[in-house]
Amino acid sequence: MKHLVLAFVLAFVGVSATSLTHAQPRAERREMRQQQRIVNGAAQGQLNPREVNRLERGQARVERVEARAAADGVVTPREERRVDRVQDRQSRRIWRDRHNRR
C-alpha cells in the first residue's frame, strides 16, 4: 500500500509540474518544495495514506488559486498575497501532519 501511495504522489508531481506554466516563478518553486515535502513524508513513513490524500487536495487548491491569479496574464499584489496566504496554510498543514508523533 505504501508503494502505491508513493507511486501516486510521484505521478502527481509530474503532472503538477507541467500544469504550472502560468504560475509566477517564486510561487512555482515554493509549490514544488511543498510537494517534495509531501513525497518525502510519505517515503519516510511520517505521513499515512489519508494524510497524503488530504495534503494532495490542498496542493490542488494552491494550484487553482495560482491559476486563477494568473488567468488574465497579470498577477496583482493583492492576488500575490492571496496565493502566499494559501501556500502558508498548506505549509503549516504539511509540517503538522509530518510531525504529529504517530
C-alpha positions in Angstrom: 0.0 0.0 0.0 2.9 2.3 0.9 4.4 1.8 -2.6 1.1 2.6 -4.2 0.7 5.9 -2.4 4.3 6.8 -3.2 3.8 6.0 -6.9 0.6 8.1 -6.9 2.4 11.0 -5.3 5.3 10.8 -7.7 2.9 10.7 -10.7 1.1 13.8 -9.2 4.4 15.7 -9.0 5.0 15.1 -12.7 1.5 16.3 -13.7 1.6 19.3 -11.4 5.0 20.4 -12.8 3.6 20.6 -16.3 0.5 22.5 -15.2 2.4 25.3 -13.5 3.3 27.2 -16.7 1.1 30.1 -15.7 2.3 30.4 -12.1 4.8 33.1 -11.1 8.3 31.7 -10.6 8.6 32.2 -6.8 5.2 30.6 -6.2 6.1 27.8 -8.5 9.3 27.0 -6.7 7.6 27.1 -3.4 4.8 24.8 -4.5 7.4 22.3 -5.8 9.2 22.4 -2.5 6.0 21.7 -0.7 5.1 18.9 -3.0 8.6 17.4 -2.3 8.0 17.6 1.4 4.8 15.6 1.0 6.7 13.0 -1.1 9.5 12.8 1.5 7.0 12.4 4.3 5.2 9.6 2.6 8.5 7.8 1.7 9.8 8.1 5.3 6.5 6.9 6.8 5.7 10.2 8.5 2.5 10.5 6.5 -0.2 7.8 6.2 -2.2 7.5 3.0 -5.1 9.5 4.4 -2.8 12.4 5.3 -1.1 12.2 1.9 -4.5 12.4 0.1 -5.6 15.4 2.2 -2.3 17.2 1.5 -2.6 16.4 -2.2 -6.0 18.0 -2.3 -4.5 21.0 -0.5 -1.8 21.3 -3.2 -4.5 21.1 -5.9 -6.2 24.1 -4.2 -3.0 26.0 -4.2 -2.7 25.3 -8.0 -6.2 26.5 -8.6 -5.6 29.8 -6.7 -2.4 30.4 -8.6 -4.1 29.6 -12.0 -7.0 32.0 -11.1 -4.5 34.7 -10.2 -2.5 34.4 -13.4 -5.6 33.8 -15.7 -5.5 37.4 -17.0 -1.8 37.4 -17.5 -1.1 39.9 -14.7 -0.7 38.9 -11.0 -1.6 41.9 -8.9 -0.1 42.4 -5.4 -3.4 41.5 -3.9 -3.6 38.2 -5.8 0.0 37.5 -4.9 -0.8 38.0 -1.2 -3.7 35.6 -1.5 -1.5 33.0 -3.1 1.0 33.4 -0.4 -1.6 33.0 2.3 -2.9 29.8 0.7 0.6 28.5 0.5 1.4 29.4 4.1 -1.7 27.5 5.3 -0.7 24.5 3.2 2.9 24.6 4.5 1.6 24.6 8.1 -0.6 21.6 7.3 2.3 19.7 5.9 4.5 20.4 8.9 1.7 19.5 11.3 1.0 16.2 9.6 4.7 15.2 9.3 5.3 15.9 13.0 2.2 14.6 14.7 4.1 11.9 16.6 2.1 8.9 15.3 
